[in-house]
């Protein structure tokens, strides 16, 4: 790239960054009330006189602050702006965008509330005094961007005087992520901590903390050679020294990086650009590990290092190269675990638990969500994938749980958890919105090993779902597709599963059951215009029909299809092959998981203008499925008409459906017809029809047309952040489900659990 092009790119980035910070309102944070403030009653509880009751409780029992205030989930990000990123000492005010950004990351990745506090105080002891005085307000303190050696002083004083966690992220966050990356780099290189020689450049806070962490992980202190801007840190040196550097002084007459790099296994750079030369890399051992972490320009560019030594294992601090050492992999989750057990400090055992959790996660199969966030990148454990990506949603459950366990094991947890497994499930549920709601379904599915056939087996989402099914359920996935395509894609996506070994395969191009399948299909369709030749063609090309035939022949228990194509096209073949008097499509039910709870929508796909009989069947089927999720069904028939005020449109059909249900003496609550707002607002419904039979808000909305139901589903998904589970195809005895092209791998896993539930569990 030419100098002019680089300048243009920098200008564009600068303008975009400034626009991001300014619009639509200045800054990256705001405060939102967590309690209603709609009337005088609310005000009297939030403030005087009601607030006094909470004050009295906390005065009597200080631990009650966690119960009645935000303190138990509130962190302060504190800085004096003396060492901000690569900008240096820019002062407290100019550091505010960074601290706001840190606060946003706490909230985004761990759900932790955070205030940024910028203090215009350069004196480390006075700064520590101010921080200590904040203890009544916060559950923990994150120190940020304070220059060395002042940061050591501030942290030491605060840790000694405060009874809440104090964590200098520039030191320990960097050290934890470096420790995780080093653990896996040595795993790839086939080396051990106790055997390696380390050469490090940069004697600042982060560099020293990284070396201390590596010692805790097993590196021998005598095998660490620390260099700074003045050369090797050696015994007897007086220039620019402090106790932290002196701990790594070598008894040697060597003085330069060039002299000490010979035979090094790991280079750790937290210094400046171009410090490490290609000739230095050539002096290192085979498969050298190079962590060039200076930002924005590393100690050596990865391309130059690999030109010198092709098998070098490299990490940087930049997102445009593999293996970015990013503190966001650590600090949100170590604080989450610490806060949730009431830890009084963050000790070495908690940090090492964090290291191990991050490292182990990288060695596991990549999550579908991380793959989607980093589409196009190779996320398979190895030299170019040593640590997870920040948007890997499993980080919270794995790392925070490990930290919480370590805090309890070492006796620093004031509120030990009774059930660590349940805690991890809770953390996973905060990330995977469907997790808690789906738990009863997964538990029911675990009672039987059902065979689930996926029609679109070559799709990445299906392959990832198959991996998750094998890890999380007792089901046996069957994938329809070409084995060689699935094999190459599993390898490309970093999946451990392989066709024919871990899951069954049906190859449309060459399967020994082909004759059986086309003859079965022809037998079913012979008097509906399907000739033997057409049956042969369908069984070679139509994977939905193949899957349906497998279920018909009892070679699979349930079919999942629809990851591409139009819903009703798939429905046609499901009806053809699997439709019977006992089992026929009655309606499609979508579960929308919203911020304030679940809402079921029907019929979104099957019947465009359902008859009263179909509407009654849809309501009954929806009620059965709602119970599968451990919920009590409250069904509202929704229309433009409200309790009989219109004689046209869908109103008459809905009223007739209610009459049918009345005659059947159903065991669930239903009411209608009504507008959607009346269904969801009990007070409004009470004003419109005081004698209505429904209590509380409806959790199932049955519409008089699939157009209305589908539109509601899509609006909730796109504008209200609703997460869909489904569509669930009702009436088929759990023998087939048709999803939509927008479904995710997680969504397919949820559908597999629904399909994997024995029929007796859902009625």
Secondary structure, DSSP 8 states (H G I E B T S, - for coil): --HHHHHHHHHHHHHHHHHHHHSSSSSS-----SS--SSHHHHHHHSTTTHHHHHHHHHH-GGGHHHHSSGGGEEEEEE-SSSBTTTBS--TGGGHHHHHHHHHHHHHHH--EEEEEE-----HHHHHHHHHTTTTT-SEEEE-S--TTHHHHHHHHHHHH-SSEEEEHHHHHHHHHHHHHHHHHHHHHT--GGG--EEEE--SHHHHHHHHHHHHTT--GGGEEEEETTEE-BTT--TT--HHHHTT-B--S--SHHHH-TT-SEEEE-S-TT-S-HHHHHHS-TT-EEEE--SSS-SS-HHHHHHH-TT-EEEES-TTSSSB--GGGTHHHHHHHHHHTTBS---HHHHHHHHHHHHHHHHS---HHHHHHTTTS--SSBTTB-S--TT-THHIIIIIHHHHHHHHHTT-BSS--S-HHHHHHHHHHHHSTTHHHHHHHHHHHTTS--EEEES-TTSHHHHHHHHHHHHH-S-EEEEES-HHHHHHHHHHTT----BTTTBEEE-TTS-TTHHHHHHHHHHHHGGGT--HHHHHHHHHH-HHHHHHHHHHTTS-SEEEE-SSS-HHHHHHHHHHHH--SSS---EEEEEEEETTEEEEEE-SSS-TT--HHHHHHHHHHHHHHHHHTT---EEEEE-SS-TT--SSTTHHHHHHHHHHHHHHT-SSEEEEEE-HHHHH-HHHHHHH-TT----S--SEEEESSHHHHHHHHHHHHHHS--EEEEEEEETSTTSEEE--TT--HHHHHHHHHHHTS-GGGT-
